[in-house]
Amino acid sequence: MTRSNGKKSSAQLGHEVDDILAARQKREARASTRPSGIPSQSEYENRELSLANQQLREVERAPLADRKAAAADFLVAMRDHPQLVADRIGWLLDGNYGYGAMQMAKRVLGRPRMNRSAALTHLIGAFEWQTPSAMAMAGWHKLTKGQQAALEKVVQRAIRDAESNG
């Protein structure tokens, strides 16, 4: 009901706003339920990120003997085969370890003020070599300055390649 001057009361406006919000929620609920069972893009992305995070948690919680063996293998790769590490980072950025892992890596690329080469090296250490982040970092510190520079150089090249390819 409107007042005699043609204006609506605050209660009337409140009811109209509630009705509009309820209609919007119904539309969004209908849009999110898909009769075909195919998830929406956001549902897919959330599920994939959740799976990637679960993989990282499993790496962190693995038995100590497994983590030590993985860290030793990753150290050998960083020390003796830096190009292999960089190639695997390229694979990570291309989505070969799953969409969620790729999204994590792309988020790292999108943050130029962080140490992207370290973050990507830790990620690939976890996804490829099953090495926890702290152990990957400890392995980095075991490298000589020359080995660190060689690894940094190829990882930076992988980052540049990923950025130039879009």
C-alpha positions in Angstrom: 0.0 0.0 0.0 1.3 3.4 -0.8 1.0 6.5 1.3 -1.3 9.3 0.1 1.6 11.2 -1.4 2.5 8.2 -3.7 5.6 7.1 -1.7 6.1 3.6 -0.4 6.7 2.9 3.2 9.9 1.3 4.4 8.1 -1.9 5.2 6.8 -2.1 1.6 10.3 -1.4 0.2 11.7 -4.1 2.5 9.2 -6.6 1.2 10.0 -5.7 -2.4 13.7 -6.1 -1.8 13.1 -9.4 -0.1 11.0 -10.6 -3.1 13.7 -9.6 -5.5 16.5 -11.3 -3.6 14.4 -14.5 -3.3 13.7 -14.5 -7.0 17.5 -14.0 -7.7 18.3 -16.9 -5.4 15.8 -19.2 -7.1 17.3 -18.3 -10.5 20.8 -19.0 -9.3 19.7 -22.3 -7.7 18.1 -23.3 -11.0 21.3 -22.4 -12.9 23.6 -24.3 -10.6 21.6 -27.5 -10.7 22.3 -29.2 -13.9 20.0 -32.0 -15.0 22.8 -33.6 -17.0 24.9 -34.0 -13.9 27.8 -32.0 -15.5 29.3 -29.6 -12.9 29.5 -25.9 -13.6 32.9 -24.4 -14.4 33.3 -23.0 -10.9 32.3 -26.4 -9.3 34.9 -28.1 -11.5 37.6 -25.6 -10.6 36.8 -25.8 -6.9 36.9 -29.6 -7.0 40.2 -29.6 -8.9 41.8 -27.1 -6.5 40.6 -29.2 -3.6 42.1 -32.3 -5.1 45.5 -30.6 -5.6 45.5 -29.3 -2.1 44.7 -32.8 -0.9 47.7 -34.1 -2.8 49.9 -31.5 -1.2 48.6 -32.5 2.3 49.3 -36.2 1.5 52.9 -35.3 0.6 53.3 -33.4 3.8 51.9 -36.3 5.9 53.7 -39.2 4.2 55.9 -41.4 6.3 59.2 -39.9 7.2 61.2 -42.5 5.4 59.2 -41.8 2.2 59.6 -38.1 2.6 63.4 -38.4 3.1 63.8 -40.7 0.0 61.7 -38.3 -2.1 63.8 -35.3 -0.9 67.0 -37.1 -1.8 65.7 -37.8 -5.3 64.6 -34.2 -5.7 68.0 -33.0 -4.5 69.7 -35.1 -7.2 67.3 -33.7 -9.8 68.0 -30.1 -8.7 71.8 -30.7 -8.5 72.4 -32.9 -11.6 69.4 -32.3 -13.8 68.2 -28.7 -13.4 66.7 -28.8 -16.9 64.5 -31.7 -15.9 63.1 -29.7 -13.0 62.4 -26.8 -15.4 60.8 -29.1 -17.9 58.5 -30.5 -15.2 57.6 -26.9 -14.2 56.6 -26.4 -17.8 54.5 -29.5 -17.6 52.9 -28.2 -14.4 52.0 -24.9 -16.0 50.6 -26.8 -19.0 48.2 -28.7 -16.8 49.9 -32.2 -17.0 49.6 -32.6 -13.2 45.9 -31.7 -13.2 43.8 -28.6 -13.5 44.0 -27.7 -9.8 47.8 -28.0 -9.8 48.0 -25.9 -12.9 45.8 -23.2 -11.3 48.1 -23.1 -8.3 51.1 -22.6 -10.6 49.3 -19.9 -12.7 48.5 -18.1 -9.5 52.2 -18.1 -8.7 52.9 -16.7 -12.2 50.4 -13.9 -11.5 52.3 -12.7 -8.5 55.5 -11.1 -9.9 56.6 -9.7 -6.5 57.0 -13.1 -5.0 59.9 -15.5 -5.5 58.1 -17.3 -8.3 61.0 -19.7 -9.1 61.2 -20.9 -5.5 57.4 -21.3 -5.3 57.2 -23.2 -8.6 60.2 -25.4 -7.6 58.5 -26.3 -4.3 55.2 -27.1 -6.2 56.9 -29.3 -8.7 58.9 -31.0 -5.9 55.7 -31.9 -4.3 53.7 -33.0 -7.4 56.5 -34.8 -9.3 58.9 -36.0 -6.6 56.5 -36.1 -3.6 58.9 -33.8 -1.6 57.4 -31.6 1.1 58.1 -27.9 0.8 60.4 -27.7 3.8 62.5 -30.5 2.5 62.7 -29.0 -1.0 63.9 -25.8 0.6 66.5 -27.6 2.7 67.6 -29.4 -0.5 68.0 -26.0 -2.3 70.3 -24.8 0.5 72.5 -28.0 0.0 73.3 -26.9 -3.5 76.4 -24.9 -4.3 76.1 -21.4 -5.5 76.8 -22.5 -9.1 74.2 -25.2 -8.9 71.6 -22.8 -7.5 72.4 -20.3 -10.3 72.0 -23.0 -12.9 68.7 -24.1 -11.5 67.5 -20.6 -11.2 68.4 -19.8 -14.8 66.4 -22.7 -16.3 63.4 -22.1 -14.0 63.4 -18.4 -14.9 63.4 -19.5 -18.6 60.5 -21.8 -18.0 58.6 -18.9 -16.4 59.4 -16.6 -19.3 58.2 -19.3 -21.7 55.0 -19.7 -19.8 54.3 -16.0 -19.8 55.0 -15.6 -23.4 52.8 -18.5 -24.4 49.9 -17.0 -22.5 
